[in-house]
């Protein structure tokens, strides 16, 4: 049995729909379906699925060749995580600027109306 089949069986045994599994791992139902059909999944998504289904990753991989798992390095995830944090901070700063601009506009309108 391949990774996709094992995921499908466990998901069905636990009464979890593809959509519910997707929601629990913050992915799309289409991706869950793709994983079940092709068995192609990165290690981090497989870990999330295993956690939701209450099994270890080795449950899916013990008998399998790892070529079906698209491995992504932790460095790539760290780099992306850093970029996300930077973007979130920039977003906060932009929101502050917008709020300040709104306050200035309100003050100018008040002065003009007097």
N, C-alpha and C positions, 0 to 999 in steps of 0.2 A: 504494500500500500504506500503511495507517495504522500508527500506533505499535504497537498491539496485535499486528497481523499481523507486523510486523518483529521484535518481541520473540519471538513464537512461532517464527518461522522460524529466527532465530539460536539460540534455546534448543535447538531440535530438531537443528540442524546440529552443535551442540556436545555433543549427547547429555545435556543437562541436563533433568531432569524439572521440573515446576512446583514440586514439593515441595522439590527440591534448590535451585532458584533462590530460593524463599522462605526457606529456611534460610540461604543465603548472604547475603541482604540483611536478615535478621532481621524478616521479615514472614510472613504466613500464605499457605498455598497458595491459599486462597479469594481473597485479594487479588490474587495473581499471575493467577489465572484471570479475575478481574473486569477487570484491566488489559488482558489479551489480548483479551477480548471487547468491551470498551467503549472502549478506548484512553484512558480517563481515568486520569491519573496525575499526582501532583505532581512538580515539577521535581527535588526532592531524591531521591525514590524512583527516578525515571527515571535520575538520575545514578548511583545505586547499581547499578541493573540494567545500565547501560552499562558500568560498571567490571567487573562480574562477567563480562559477555559479551565484554569486550575491545574495545569500540568507544567512540567519542565520542558524547556526547549529540546532536551534530549529525547523526549517522547516522539518528536517529529523527525529527529535527525539520526538517531542511533543506527538505523539500517540503511541510511541514504548516503549517496555521494553528495558532497557539498557543492557541486557545480550548479545545482539549481538555486542555491542561495546567493543572491547578489550581495556580496560583502561590501560594506562601506566602512571606511576607516573611522576610528574615533576622532582623528584629527579633523576630518571633514565635518563631522558633527559639531566639534568644538568651535571650529571656525564659523560655521553657520549660526551656532548659538550666540557667539560674540557679535556677529553681524545683526542678529535679531535684537539683541539687547541695545546695540547702538541705535538701530532704527526706532526702537520703542522710545528711547531717550530723546531722539530728534523729534519724534512725534509729540512727545510731552512739551518740548520747548516750543514747537510750532503752535500748539494749542494755547500755550501761555501768551505768545505773541498775538495770536488772534484775539484772545480775551482782552489784552491790553489795548489793542486797536479798537475794539468795540467800546471800551470804556472812554477812550479819547474821543471817538465819534459822538458818543452820548453827551460828553461834556461840551463839545463844540456845538452840538444842536441846542443845548440848554443856553449857552452864551448867545447864540444867534437869535433865539426866540425871545430874549430879554430886551 
